[in-house]
Amino acid sequence: MPFDPSMLFMIVILVLMFGMMWWQSKKAKKQQAKVNDFRESLQPGTEVATYSGLLGKIVEVDLEKEQAVIDSEGSRSRWRLAALTEPPIVPAYIHDDEVDEYGNRLEDKASDDEAQKPLDAEDASGDKTGEQTK
């Protein structure tokens, strides 16, 4: 039986396809476990977001019914645990006027200079309290 290179190519392609399917399955299971751990660790006071965009804090959790009550700016609502996710991380915002052309933050020199000066305790008359008046 002669060696057929096209058969070897087919075997390699099949092995790669099964490898990719296995890797994706493993990745999906890991992500699902992370989501389940988050939902099981929900407690009152935990900040959450819903997939529809509502941000709030957990007030009450009922794991048997898979529901949670969220307080969002004084308004309470009941949500299924499947609709909850971790809140988005909001990066610190720095205005373009606060950085130089290289992206380094500009320091406010006036406030830095004042912050570095020692405080001299003066009373209302202008005399320093540490000195005696004659």
Secondary structure as the mmCIF struct_conf table of DSSP 4:
data_model
#
loop_
_struct_conf.conf_type_id
_struct_conf.id
_struct_conf.beg_label_comp_id
_struct_conf.beg_label_asym_id
_struct_conf.beg_label_seq_id
_struct_conf.end_label_comp_id
_struct_conf.end_label_asym_id
_struct_conf.end_label_seq_id
HELX_RH_AL_P HELX_RH_AL_P1 PRO A 5 GLU A 40
TURN_TY1_P TURN_TY1_P1 SER A 41 SER A 41
TURN_TY1_P TURN_TY1_P2 PRO A 44 GLY A 45
STRN STRN1 GLU A 47 THR A 50
TURN_TY1_P TURN_TY1_P3 TYR A 51 SER A 52
BEND BEND1 GLY A 53 GLY A 53
STRN STRN2 LEU A 55 ASP A 62
TURN_TY1_P TURN_TY1_P4 LEU A 63 GLU A 66
STRN STRN3 GLN A 67 SER A 72
TURN_TY1_P TURN_TY1_P5 GLU A 73 GLY A 74
STRN STRN4 SER A 75 ARG A 80
HELX_RH_3T_P HELX_RH_3T_P1 LEU A 81 ALA A 83
STRN STRN5 LEU A 84 THR A 85
HELX_LH_PP_P HELX_LH_PP_P1 GLU A 86 TYR A 93
HELX_RH_3T_P HELX_RH_3T_P2 ASP A 96 GLU A 98
STRN STRN6 VAL A 99 VAL A 99
TURN_TY1_P TURN_TY1_P6 GLU A 101 TYR A 102
BEND BEND2 GLY A 103 GLY A 103
HELX_LH_PP_P HELX_LH_PP_P2 ASN A 104 ASN A 104
STRN STRN7 ARG A 105 ARG A 105
HELX_LH_PP_P HELX_LH_PP_P3 LEU A 106 GLU A 107
HELX_RH_AL_P HELX_RH_AL_P2 LYS A 109 GLN A 116
BEND BEND3 LYS A 117 LYS A 117
HELX_LH_PP_P HELX_LH_PP_P4 PRO A 118 ASP A 120
STRN STRN8 GLU A 122 GLU A 122
TURN_TY1_P TURN_TY1_P7 ALA A 124 SER A 125
BEND BEND4 GLY A 126 GLY A 126
STRN STRN9 LYS A 128 LYS A 128
TURN_TY1_P TURN_TY1_P8 THR A 129 GLY A 130
BEND BEND5 GLU A 131 GLU A 131
HELX_LH_PP_P HELX_LH_PP_P5 GLN A 132 THR A 133
#
